[in-house]
Amino acid sequence: MPNTSFFCTLEQDFKLLESSPTQGHAQTINYADPAPIAAQPPPAAAANPSKAAESHNALKFNLLTHDQFGGYMISINPNQVQLLHRIVTQTGLYQYDGPTVSRLVLYDSKSRRHPTMTKKAFQAAMKRVFDHTTSNLAAPLSSSIQQELTAFTDKLFTMFANPKTNKVNGVALACGFTVLCNGRKSDKLEHIFELLDEDKDTWVSQDEIAKFIQSFLIMLMSVSSSFTHLYGGACSNDSAAITQTIDAGSDWATSQVFDALKPKNGSICFDDFADWYTKGGYQSMPWLELLDLRKWVISA
C-alpha cells in the first residue's frame, strides 16, 4: 500500500517551504492540508464529501515559473498515488534500479548519440522493460493491471513525444523512468547525471539539466489530477497547456541551479549539483524529494 503514514506526518518529516527572492512568495509541498494559497472549493465541490476529502488529502506542490502566472499548483490525488503504487509494485518495476531499467529502455538505440523512438520503438522498449521486471513474479499480471499499465504507458508516450515528429527522446525517457525505479534520491540523481553525460567527461550542460527536470515533471504530471495557476485561477488541461507548464517550471528550476553556481565552462558535475542542493538548493525545488518513491508511493 502507499505510505499513508507519510501523509499524516508531513509537518515533522517533509514539509518543505520554497522561498524565492525573485518571486516573493513561498512554495509548499503539502500532503496533509491544502496549500494556503489554494482557492476555496466551489459550493458544488464542497457538497460532495468524497471529492472534498480527495482534494484535502491530495499531494500538492507549487511549481514556480518566470511567466506571467508566477507558477502553478500541481495536485496528485490519492487515487493516482495508488495507481502508481500498483504499477511499480505489481509489475515488479520497483525491485530494479535505474541503471538496469535504463539499459532496457535504451537497448535498441544505445549506439546512437541522440536516440529517438517512434511509437513502435517505444512500445518495444516498454515490453522489454516489463517482460524483464515481471519475469520472476509468482503469477502473471491480472487483466486489470495490464489495462492500467497499457493506459499509463500510452499516456507517457503522448507526454514525452515531440509534437512535430511524434518521436520520444530516449535519454529523456530513461531519465523519467528512473523515477519509478528502486533507489534513494541521491543514487537516482547520480545515475541521471551519468545518462546525461553523453561525452563521459563528468560535465552536464544547462540544456541537459533542463532535459532531466522536464522528464521528471512529465512523470509527475502524468499522474497529476489537476493543476491551477499559483493563486487559484483555472488552467486549461489540454496537452499544449501541460507542455507549457512543464517547460516553464523546468526553465525556472534550471535557472536557479546555474544562476547560483555560475559555472565558468557553462556545465556542472554531479558533485556541484549535490552540494548546491544540500546547502539550500532544496528550497528552490523541494518537489525533487519525490524522486524517492518511499516518501509518497511505497510503504516504509
N, C-alpha and C positions, 0 to 999 in steps of 0.2 A: 504494500500500500504506500501511497505518497506519504511523505514525512509530515503528518498533520501536527505533530508536536512542535515542529518548527514554526508553523503558523501562530501558535499560541505563545511562543517565547521570543517573538520578534524583537521586542524592545530591549531584551537582555542580550540577544545573540546577533541580530542582523538588521538593526535599524540604522541605516547609513544616510546621513544628510549630505547633499551635494550643494555646496555654495559656490556661486560663480561671481567674481567681482565684475565681470563684463555684463552679466545678465541681471544681477541684483536680486536674486531670489534663491530659494533652497529647493533641492530635489530630494525626494524620499522614496525609497523602495519600501512598500508597506503591504504586509500580508494581513495584519490584524485589524486595521482600521482604514477607512477611506482616507486618501491624502487630504490635507487641509484645504488644498486649492480645488478639490473636486467639486463640480457643480452638484447642487441638490437634485435628487431624482424627481422627475415629474410625478404628479399625483397618480397617473396610471401605473407607473412602475412601483410606487410605494404601496399601492393597493394589492400588489401581487407579492405575498410574503416570500415565496420561493425565489423569485427573481431578485427581490431586495436583499435577501440573505446571500444569494450568489454574488451579487455586486459587492456586498460588505466584506466577504471573505476572499475576494479576488486578489491575486498578486498584482500590485500596481507599481509602476516606476515611471519617472519622468525622463524623457529623452530631450535634452537641451539642444537648441539649434541656433544658427545665425540668421534664420529667415524672419519674416515679419511676425510670425506667431511666437517666437521665442522658445518653442519646444512643444512637446506632445506628451500626453499621459497615456501610457500603454497599460491595458488590463488583460490579465490571463485568469479566467475564472477556474474554479476547482475542477469542473468537468474536463477542461482542456489539460490541466495538470494530470488528471487521472488517465486521460487518453495517452499522453506522453509516457506516463508510467507503464501502461500496458504495452506500448510499442517497444520500449527499451528493455523491459524485463521478460515479456513472454516470447520475444524473438531471440533472447539471449544476447542482444547487442551490448547491453551494459556490462557483460563479462569480458569484453575485449577493449584493449587500449587504442588510443588514437593512431599510433603508427601502423598497427595491424589493419585497422579499418581503412586508413588512407591508402595503403598499398593495394587493397582490394578495389577501392574506388578508382584509382589511377592506373590499374593494371594494364589496360589496353592503350593507354596514352603516355606511358612512362618514358618513352623515348622522345616525346615532343616537348619543346621548351614552354610553349603556351598552349596546353591541351584544352581543346574544346570538345563538347559532346553533343551530338544530335540526340533527339528524344530516344531513338533506338539504342544508342550507345549508353545513355543514361539508364534506361531500363535494364540493360545488360549489366551495368555496374551495380544497380540495386539488387538484382537477382544474385550476383556474385557475392555481395556482402551478406545478404540474408540466408543464402544457401549455406554459407560458412558458419554464421552465428547460430543457425538452427540445427546444425549437423549433429550436435551432441545432446539435443533435447530428448527427454524421455518420451514425448508424444509429439505428433505433428501439430502445427498451428491450427487452431479452430477456424472455422469459416468466418466467424465474426472478426477475429483478429486479422485474418488475411484481407478482409474487406477494408478494415481500418488502415492497415498498412498500405494497401494499394491507393486509397484516397489520400493518405498522408504523403506518400512519395510523389504522386501526381501533382499535389499542391506544391511540393518542393521544386519540382521541375519548372512549374509555371513561375514561381517566385525567383528562382535562380537564372532562368533563361533570359538572354538578351532579346528584347522585343524585336530588334531589327533582324537578327539572324536565327532566332528561335534555337539557339545553342547555349549550353551551360559551360562556364569556365570550370575546368576540372579541379584546379587548385582551390578555387573559392569553395566549391562543393566539398572537397576534402576538409578544408578548414571548418566549414559549418558542421559537417558530420562529426567532427571531433567533440562537439558539444554533447552529443548523445552517447559518447563512449565512457568507459570507466576511467577513473583517474582524478587526481587533485587539480585544482585550477592552475597551479604553478607548472605541473607536468604538461598539462594541455597547452598552456601558453608557450612553453619551450618547444614543444613539438610543432606548433603552428609557425613559430619563427623559423624552424627548420624547413617547413614546407614552403614558406615564402622566400627563403634564401635560395633562389634558383642558381646563383653563381657559386654558392657554397663558400662564401668568404666571410660569413657571420653577420654581414650588414644587410639591413632591410630598409627600403625607401619609404617615403611618406605615402606614396601611392599603394605600396604593398600593405602597409599597416591599414590604410583605408579599406583595402580589399578584405582583410581579415575582419575588421569591425562590421563591414557591410554583411559579410557571410554570417556572423554571429547574430546580428539584428534580424536577418532574414529568418534564421531558425526561431528566434523569439516571436517574430511577427507571424510565422506560420502557425503558431498555436495561440496567438492572441485572440481574445474575444471581442475587443473593441479598442479604439483609440480616439482621443479627443485633442483639441488644442489645449495648450497648457492651462489656460484659465477657464476651461469648461466648454468652449464652443465646439459644436459638432464638426466632424471631419467626413469627407467623402470616403467611402470604404472601397473604392474601385482600385484596380491594380496600379494605375498611374499615381494616385494619392499615396498608396502604400510605398511605392518605389521612391517617391519624393521624400517621404518621411524618413525612410531608411538612409537615403543619400544625405539628407540634411543632418541627421543625427550622427552619421559617420564622419562627415566633414567637420562638425563641431568637435567631436571627441578626438579625432586625429590632430586637429589644430592645437588642442590642449597639450598633447604629448610633445609636439615639435616646437611649439612656442615656449614651452618650459625648458626643454633640453637644448634647443638651439644647436643641433649638431653641425659641425663645420663642414662635413662632407655630405650633408643632406640625408644621411642614413643613420640608423641606430641598430644596436645589437640587443639581444635578449636581456643581458645584464643591465643595460641602460634603462630599458622599459621597466624591468622588475624593480630597480632602485627608485625610479620615478614613482611608480605605483605605490610602493611601500611607504615612501616618505611624504605621501599626501595626494598622489595622483588618483587614489581610490575615491577621493571626494569629487573628482570630475566624472567618473563613470562607475558608480557603485554597482550598477547592473552587471558589471563584468564578473561579480561574485557568482552569478548564475551559471557560469561555466562548470561549477561543481554541482552536479545533479543531486548530491546528497543533501544540499541545502534547501531543495524545494521539490524534488521529484522522488528520490529514493529514501526509504527509511534508514535512519542511522543504525 
